[in-house]
Amino acid sequence: MRRRVDEAAGSGRTEEKPVKAKKVRNVRERSSWRVWLKRTFLVLCVLYVASRVIPRLFPAFVQHMVYSHAILWFVDLSRPADLALNHTVNMYLSSEEGITLGVWHTVPEHKWKEAQGKDLEWYEKSLGDGSPVFIYLHGNTNNRAAPHRIGVANILSSLGYHAVVMDYRGFGDSIGEPTEPGLTTDALYLYNWVKARCKDSPLVIWGHSLGTGVATNLAVKLQEQGKPVDGVILEGAFNSLRLPEGFPHAFTWYYWKFPYIQFFFQDSMKNNKLSFPSAENLKKMTTPLLILHSKDDHLVPYWVAEELYSIAKTAMKSDDRVRLVLFDGSHGYLHNGLYRDPALPGIIRTFMKSLEV
Ligand SMILES: *[C@@H]1O[C@H](CO)[C@@H](O)[C@H](O)[C@H]1NC(C)=O
């Protein structure tokens, strides 16, 4: 078809040439566009069929997708200064045999100059400098370099606190297969590791999204061991037992980790459900608690936070040990963006002050 068009163009009379040449170009563009469309469609068909067939034939392939997801994000987590704050060190801890956890430790901002070129030992020692320490337990997908996680570490550091941010097993460059008990084990290990170094400095757990489930699991465990944590902050918290219709499936483990992959691998991942009983945990917790939630959160509606708040208040029989701060939906913070709120540093500082009394 293309050749015929070319010939027609070639035999045209001179005075009509400009018009014809333009037409020919149009026809050519249109036909090459069609070819491109056809090819894309074919490739998509092949990809779709492969995605249905391959996981069945090679379950190991699915595992590979899980383990290699750190590569998908194209960042070098061992160089936090390139990605985040220049007073941050990268380290690896082992919570169990065969498990390696990638961890970033950011020191208070006023120490940034002193921190340049310092080694692990200096950072470890600095945890005992008397400044409050935060352990940040992040949510689903991506790794400790995600902008909203760096954003929180940034705020904590600028307030003069330490921020310790971990990738659970299976996340980022951490090794192991993620499970709910596994995540709690990792968090407990990190807590004990930090506690041994920060001694009597205030130690607070900040959980976001999926991490709020890990945070309440951890807080209850520590309380049962007779060494309760000093404070807990829950941001974008969910309650797995009372999710709206349709949520339980969306909240399956692999959805949290790889929302874009779930489409292809639904069948093999259907059974991997979460529990994280935050509401049940809050009934037992006596730790001072701050709940943060944006009213326009599209993953967890804010009434979940209100419900958790009233559960915690009833359980603690106190109004001042639990605080709920809702952020106006007009800011567009959704599920991850609270760290951008100019009032947040003040809210955290007030919470830290309340721990002193
Ligand atoms: C390092 O970080 C501090 C605090 O965030 C900042 O003020 C400073 O300009 C940074 N220095 C360099 C060399 O990037």
The ligand as an SDF file (V2000), in Angstrom:
LIG
                    3D

 14 14  0  0  0  0  0  0  0  0999 V2000
   23.9150   18.9580   54.6640 C   0  0  0  0  0  0  0  0  0  0  0  0
   22.6640   18.9780   55.3270 O   0  0  0  0  0  0  0  0  0  0  0  0
   22.4090   20.1430   56.0690 C   0  0  0  0  0  0  0  0  0  0  0  0
   21.1450   19.9550   56.8510 C   0  0  0  0  0  0  0  0  0  0  0  0
   20.1060   19.4160   56.0880 O   0  0  0  0  0  0  0  0  0  0  0  0
   22.3670   21.3370   55.1320 C   0  0  0  0  0  0  0  0  0  0  0  0
   22.0990   22.5260   55.8460 O   0  0  0  0  0  0  0  0  0  0  0  0
   23.6720   21.4350   54.4000 C   0  0  0  0  0  0  0  0  0  0  0  0
   23.6470   22.4900   53.4590 O   0  0  0  0  0  0  0  0  0  0  0  0
   24.0300   20.1250   53.7060 C   0  0  0  0  0  0  0  0  0  0  0  0
   25.4040   20.2370   53.2270 N   0  0  0  0  0  0  0  0  0  0  0  0
   25.7970   19.7740   52.0590 C   0  0  0  0  0  0  0  0  0  0  0  0
   27.2250   19.9570   51.7600 C   0  0  0  0  0  0  0  0  0  0  0  0
   25.0420   19.2230   51.2890 O   0  0  0  0  0  0  0  0  0  0  0  0
  1  2  1  0
  1 10  1  0
  2  3  1  0
  3  4  1  0
  3  6  1  0
  4  5  1  0
  6  7  1  0
  6  8  1  0
  8  9  1  0
  8 10  1  0
 10 11  1  0
 11 12  1  0
 12 13  1  0
 12 14  2  0
M  END
$$$$
